[in-house]
Structure formats: C-alpha cells, structure tokens
Amino acid sequence: MSDTQTNTQYSLYYYDSCPFCVRVVRSLQGVQVDVELRNIMSDSNHRNALQKATGRTTVPCLRIDKGSKSQWMFESMDIMRFLQSL
C-alpha cells in the first residue's frame, strides 16, 4: 500500500434495507482497504454528520478522509469502482 492509502480513512454511510447499499457492502469483501461501516438508521450521529457535511441523507455515501480534507462520493457503482481500484 502506498503512503497515500495508509493515511486515508474510508467510511461508508448506509442502511441495511437499501439495495444499493447492500451491493456496496457485499463488494467490500474484495477490496484491499478497511472501510468503516456507518449505519445511518441505527446511529443518528452518522445520519446527522452526513446531512451536515453534504446537505443530504442519500446513501450509500463513501467518506474519504485524507488528513484534514474530506471527500464524499455517492453513487454505488462509483463507490465500488473507486474502492476496487485501490
């Protein structure tokens, strides 16, 4: 793993009954990075953080933290392609 990847943290905002979320969560088995799962239905803090940062509560959403910068990625296929490329 490169230094960029080891200093980057990934968090997936999701909920269990969302079919697009289920697809992304299943795809995590094949990726080489750790992704923290943040269920927005079972923890309102996760939902609030997502809404505050992005203005929406749409899931799945991948948060990519690099140092003090955060990026947010929506769209399940984009998330899966991105994680598989790491």
Helices and strands as residue ranges (DSSP letters): H 3-6, E 8-14, H 19-27, G 28-30, E 35-39, H 44-54, E 61-66, E 69-73, H 76-85
